[in-house]
Amino acid sequence: MLDSIDMVFAALANQTRRELLCLLRDEGPQPVQQLADHFAMQRPSISEHLKVLRDVGLVSEHKQGRQRYYSLQGAPLQEIQEWLLPYERFWKERIASLEQLLAEENHD
């Protein structure tokens, strides 16, 4: 399981790939050229980024006529969220302890 999470984190480490995911999340499935229009790079470069995202399962690709459409796939992000859950609990507990300490100091 950790290997797939490592691959997803590696894919997400690139700002362009994160922006592609945001576009697909916010605007739905899109062809490569429509995605490329949002960036100051050529379509082949965007295609390479989409390949990385597709290889880790963050996007899917389907052909419609002569165009390839890409869609966001959330399953790998769910794996990351599950991995992060203990850390979220850790910080919530820390914040709750701090809030309790501050409340006690205000009552003194």
Sine and cosine of phi, psi and omega as CSV:
sin_phi,cos_phi,sin_psi,cos_psi,sin_omega,cos_omega
0.00,0.00,-0.64,0.77,-0.04,-1.00
-0.91,0.42,-0.54,0.84,0.02,-1.00
-0.87,0.49,-0.69,0.73,0.00,-1.00
-0.93,0.37,-0.58,0.81,0.05,-1.00
-0.91,0.41,-0.66,0.75,0.06,-1.00
-0.85,0.52,-0.67,0.74,-0.02,-1.00
-0.92,0.38,-0.62,0.79,0.02,-1.00
-0.92,0.38,-0.71,0.71,0.05,-1.00
-0.86,0.52,-0.65,0.76,0.02,-1.00
-0.89,0.46,-0.65,0.76,0.02,-1.00
-0.92,0.40,-0.63,0.78,-0.02,-1.00
-0.97,0.24,-0.21,0.98,-0.02,-1.00
-0.92,0.38,-0.30,0.96,-0.02,-1.00
-1.00,-0.08,0.79,-0.61,-0.05,-1.00
-0.88,0.47,-0.64,0.77,-0.01,-1.00
-0.88,0.47,-0.67,0.74,0.00,-1.00
-0.92,0.40,-0.62,0.79,0.06,-1.00
-0.90,0.44,-0.65,0.76,0.02,-1.00
-0.91,0.41,-0.61,0.79,0.07,-1.00
-0.87,0.49,-0.69,0.73,0.02,-1.00
-0.88,0.47,-0.65,0.76,0.04,-1.00
-0.89,0.46,-0.68,0.74,0.03,-1.00
-0.88,0.48,-0.70,0.71,-0.01,-1.00
-0.93,0.37,-0.57,0.82,0.04,-1.00
-0.92,0.40,-0.73,0.69,-0.12,-0.99
-0.99,0.16,-0.55,0.84,-0.13,-0.99
-0.91,-0.41,-0.05,1.00,0.03,-1.00
0.99,0.16,-0.09,-1.00,-0.04,-1.00
-0.83,0.56,0.63,-0.77,-0.04,-1.00
-0.56,-0.83,0.46,-0.89,0.12,-0.99
-0.97,0.24,0.31,-0.95,-0.05,-1.00
-0.82,0.58,-0.73,0.69,-0.08,-1.00
-0.89,0.45,-0.63,0.78,0.03,-1.00
-0.90,0.44,-0.63,0.78,0.06,-1.00
-0.92,0.39,-0.68,0.73,-0.03,-1.00
-0.89,0.46,-0.49,0.87,-0.01,-1.00
-0.89,0.46,-0.32,0.95,0.00,-1.00
-1.00,0.09,-0.09,1.00,-0.12,-0.99
-0.80,-0.60,0.40,-0.92,0.06,-1.00
-1.00,-0.05,0.77,0.63,0.06,-1.00
-0.57,-0.82,0.29,-0.96,-0.06,-1.00
-0.97,0.23,0.35,-0.94,0.00,-1.00
-0.82,0.57,-0.66,0.75,0.02,-1.00
-0.87,0.50,-0.55,0.83,0.04,-1.00
-0.93,0.38,-0.67,0.75,0.05,-1.00
-0.90,0.44,-0.64,0.77,0.03,-1.00
-0.87,0.49,-0.61,0.79,0.04,-1.00
-0.91,0.42,-0.67,0.74,0.04,-1.00
-0.90,0.44,-0.66,0.76,0.02,-1.00
-0.91,0.42,-0.56,0.83,0.05,-1.00
-0.89,0.45,-0.68,0.73,0.04,-1.00
-0.87,0.49,-0.72,0.70,0.00,-1.00
-0.90,0.43,-0.62,0.78,0.02,-1.00
-0.92,0.38,-0.65,0.76,-0.03,-1.00
-0.89,0.46,-0.50,0.87,0.02,-1.00
-0.99,-0.12,0.03,1.00,0.09,-1.00
1.00,0.06,0.21,0.98,0.00,-1.00
-0.99,0.16,-0.37,0.93,0.10,-1.00
-0.71,-0.71,0.42,-0.91,0.14,-0.99
-0.89,-0.46,0.34,-0.94,-0.05,-1.00
-0.79,-0.62,0.69,-0.73,0.15,-0.99
-0.63,-0.78,0.56,-0.83,0.00,-1.00
-1.00,0.02,0.67,-0.74,0.11,-0.99
-0.70,-0.71,0.97,-0.25,-0.11,-0.99
0.92,0.39,-0.81,-0.59,-0.01,-1.00
-1.00,-0.07,-0.05,1.00,-0.07,-1.00
-0.96,-0.28,0.47,-0.88,0.12,-0.99
-0.96,-0.27,0.82,-0.57,0.03,-1.00
-0.98,-0.21,0.63,-0.77,0.02,-1.00
-0.91,-0.42,0.63,-0.78,0.00,-1.00
-0.76,-0.65,0.54,-0.84,0.06,-1.00
-0.95,0.32,0.66,-0.75,0.09,-1.00
-0.84,-0.54,0.83,-0.56,-0.15,-0.99
-1.00,-0.02,-0.20,0.98,-0.10,-0.99
-0.82,0.57,-0.73,0.68,0.01,-1.00
-0.89,0.46,-0.51,0.86,0.04,-1.00
-0.94,0.34,-0.53,0.85,0.07,-1.00
-0.90,0.43,-0.64,0.77,0.05,-1.00
-0.87,0.49,-0.67,0.74,0.02,-1.00
-0.92,0.39,-0.67,0.74,0.02,-1.00
-0.87,0.49,-0.67,0.75,0.04,-1.00
-0.90,0.44,-0.62,0.78,0.02,-1.00
-0.92,0.40,-0.59,0.80,-0.03,-1.00
-0.98,0.18,-0.29,0.96,-0.09,-1.00
-0.79,0.61,-0.72,0.69,0.03,-1.00
-0.87,0.49,-0.55,0.84,0.03,-1.00
-0.95,0.32,-0.59,0.81,0.07,-1.00
-0.89,0.45,-0.70,0.71,0.04,-1.00
-0.88,0.48,-0.67,0.74,0.02,-1.00
-0.83,0.56,-0.76,0.65,-0.04,-1.00
-0.94,0.33,-0.57,0.82,0.06,-1.00
-0.90,0.44,-0.65,0.76,0.04,-1.00
-0.91,0.43,-0.66,0.75,0.03,-1.00
-0.88,0.47,-0.69,0.72,0.00,-1.00
-0.91,0.41,-0.65,0.76,0.03,-1.00
-0.89,0.46,-0.65,0.76,0.04,-1.00
-0.90,0.44,-0.66,0.75,0.02,-1.00
-0.90,0.43,-0.69,0.72,0.03,-1.00
-0.87,0.49,-0.64,0.77,0.02,-1.00
-0.91,0.42,-0.69,0.72,0.02,-1.00
-0.87,0.49,-0.71,0.71,0.01,-1.00
-0.90,0.43,-0.63,0.78,0.02,-1.00
-0.91,0.41,-0.64,0.77,0.03,-1.00
-0.91,0.41,-0.65,0.76,0.00,-1.00
-0.92,0.40,-0.56,0.83,0.01,-1.00
-0.95,0.31,-0.41,0.91,0.00,-1.00
-1.00,0.07,-0.22,0.97,-0.01,-1.00
-0.99,0.12,0.00,0.00,0.00,0.00
